[in-house]
Amino acid sequence: MKVRFDQEADALYIRLDDAPVIESEEVGPGIVLDFDAENRVVGIEMLNAQRRLPSAHLKQMLFEVA
């Protein structure tokens, strides 16, 4: 998994898999899902991220493994 925040575009992108993106769909205002050839979600994009998320969360990421 790869996470990228583009401060200039104010966009957060979470890449879940390296499979090629075949189709994208905006599932809500400013939320876009990328799908592979088997219709699996391989990426999630959030536009206007700084308005949607506390700024501290964009500076530090914690991962939990169950």
CYANA upper distance limits for C-alpha pairs under 8 A (distance plus 0.5 A):
  1 MET  CA     14 ILE  CA      7.62
  1 MET  CA     15 ARG  CA      6.05
  1 MET  CA     16 LEU  CA      5.18
  1 MET  CA     17 ASP  CA      6.89
  2 LYS  CA     14 ILE  CA      6.32
  2 LYS  CA     15 ARG  CA      5.51
  2 LYS  CA     16 LEU  CA      7.20
  3 VAL  CA     12 LEU  CA      7.89
  3 VAL  CA     13 TYR  CA      6.27
  3 VAL  CA     14 ILE  CA      5.02
  3 VAL  CA     15 ARG  CA      6.74
  4 ARG  CA     12 LEU  CA      6.36
  4 ARG  CA     13 TYR  CA      5.72
  4 ARG  CA     14 ILE  CA      7.01
  5 PHE  CA     10 ASP  CA      7.76
  5 PHE  CA     11 ALA  CA      6.33
  5 PHE  CA     12 LEU  CA      4.97
  5 PHE  CA     13 TYR  CA      6.84
  5 PHE  CA     58 LEU  CA      7.95
  6 ASP  CA     10 ASP  CA      6.11
  6 ASP  CA     11 ALA  CA      5.81
  6 ASP  CA     12 LEU  CA      6.93
  7 GLN  CA     11 ALA  CA      7.26
  9 ALA  CA     47 LEU  CA      8.41
 10 ASP  CA     47 LEU  CA      6.69
 10 ASP  CA     48 ASN  CA      5.72
 10 ASP  CA     49 ALA  CA      6.10
 10 ASP  CA     50 GLN  CA      6.93
 11 ALA  CA     45 GLU  CA      7.36
 11 ALA  CA     46 MET  CA      6.09
 11 ALA  CA     47 LEU  CA      5.03
 11 ALA  CA     48 ASN  CA      6.47
 11 ALA  CA     49 ALA  CA      5.99
 12 LEU  CA     45 GLU  CA      6.20
 12 LEU  CA     46 MET  CA      5.62
 12 LEU  CA     47 LEU  CA      7.08
 12 LEU  CA     49 ALA  CA      6.55
 13 TYR  CA     43 GLY  CA      7.56
 13 TYR  CA     44 ILE  CA      6.19
 13 TYR  CA     45 GLU  CA      4.94
 13 TYR  CA     46 MET  CA      6.92
 14 ILE  CA     43 GLY  CA      6.03
 14 ILE  CA     44 ILE  CA      5.63
 14 ILE  CA     45 GLU  CA      6.93
 15 ARG  CA     42 VAL  CA      6.51
 15 ARG  CA     43 GLY  CA      4.90
 15 ARG  CA     44 ILE  CA      7.08
 16 LEU  CA     41 VAL  CA      8.05
 16 LEU  CA     42 VAL  CA      5.34
 16 LEU  CA     43 GLY  CA      5.97
 16 LEU  CA     44 ILE  CA      8.45
 17 ASP  CA     42 VAL  CA      5.51
 17 ASP  CA     43 GLY  CA      7.73
 18 ASP  CA     42 VAL  CA      7.81
 19 ALA  CA     36 ASP  CA      6.66
 19 ALA  CA     42 VAL  CA      7.46
 20 PRO  CA     36 ASP  CA      6.38
 20 PRO  CA     37 ALA  CA      8.16
 21 VAL  CA     34 ASP  CA      6.44
 21 VAL  CA     35 PHE  CA      6.03
 21 VAL  CA     36 ASP  CA      5.39
 21 VAL  CA     37 ALA  CA      7.94
 21 VAL  CA     42 VAL  CA      7.72
 22 ILE  CA     34 ASP  CA      7.96
 22 ILE  CA     35 PHE  CA      6.38
 22 ILE  CA     36 ASP  CA      5.61
 22 ILE  CA     37 ALA  CA      6.28
 23 GLU  CA     34 ASP  CA      6.41
 23 GLU  CA     35 PHE  CA      5.77
 23 GLU  CA     36 ASP  CA      7.36
 24 SER  CA     32 VAL  CA      7.08
 24 SER  CA     33 LEU  CA      6.06
 24 SER  CA     34 ASP  CA      4.87
 24 SER  CA     35 PHE  CA      6.53
 25 GLU  CA     32 VAL  CA      5.98
 25 GLU  CA     33 LEU  CA      5.89
 25 GLU  CA     34 ASP  CA      7.13
 26 GLU  CA     30 GLY  CA      7.49
 26 GLU  CA     31 ILE  CA      6.12
 26 GLU  CA     32 VAL  CA      4.71
 26 GLU  CA     33 LEU  CA      6.85
 27 VAL  CA     31 ILE  CA      6.36
 27 VAL  CA     32 VAL  CA      6.43
 27 VAL  CA     33 LEU  CA      7.44
 28 GLY  CA     32 VAL  CA      7.80
 30 GLY  CA     45 GLU  CA      8.31
 30 GLY  CA     46 MET  CA      6.24
 30 GLY  CA     47 LEU  CA      5.33
 30 GLY  CA     48 ASN  CA      7.58
 31 ILE  CA     44 ILE  CA      7.77
 31 ILE  CA     45 GLU  CA      6.25
 31 ILE  CA     46 MET  CA      5.31
 31 ILE  CA     47 LEU  CA      6.98
 32 VAL  CA     44 ILE  CA      6.34
 32 VAL  CA     45 GLU  CA      5.54
 32 VAL  CA     46 MET  CA      7.10
 33 LEU  CA     41 VAL  CA      6.97
 33 LEU  CA     42 VAL  CA      8.15
 33 LEU  CA     43 GLY  CA      6.29
 33 LEU  CA     44 ILE  CA      5.24
 33 LEU  CA     45 GLU  CA      6.93
 34 ASP  CA     41 VAL  CA      6.19
 34 ASP  CA     42 VAL  CA      6.12
 34 ASP  CA     43 GLY  CA      5.28
 34 ASP  CA     44 ILE  CA      6.76
 35 PHE  CA     39 ASN  CA      5.71
 35 PHE  CA     40 ARG  CA      5.73
 35 PHE  CA     41 VAL  CA      5.07
 35 PHE  CA     42 VAL  CA      6.00
 35 PHE  CA     43 GLY  CA      7.55
 36 ASP  CA     40 ARG  CA      5.99
 36 ASP  CA     41 VAL  CA      7.12
 36 ASP  CA     42 VAL  CA      6.83
 48 ASN  CA     52 ARG  CA      7.07
 49 ALA  CA     53 LEU  CA      6.38
 50 GLN  CA     54 PRO  CA      7.37
 50 GLN  CA     55 SER  CA      6.71
 50 GLN  CA     58 LEU  CA      8.38
 53 LEU  CA     57 HIS  CA      7.29
 53 LEU  CA     58 LEU  CA      7.95
 54 PRO  CA     58 LEU  CA      7.72
 55 SER  CA     59 LYS  CA      7.30
 56 ALA  CA     60 GLN  CA      6.99
 57 HIS  CA     61 MET  CA      6.87
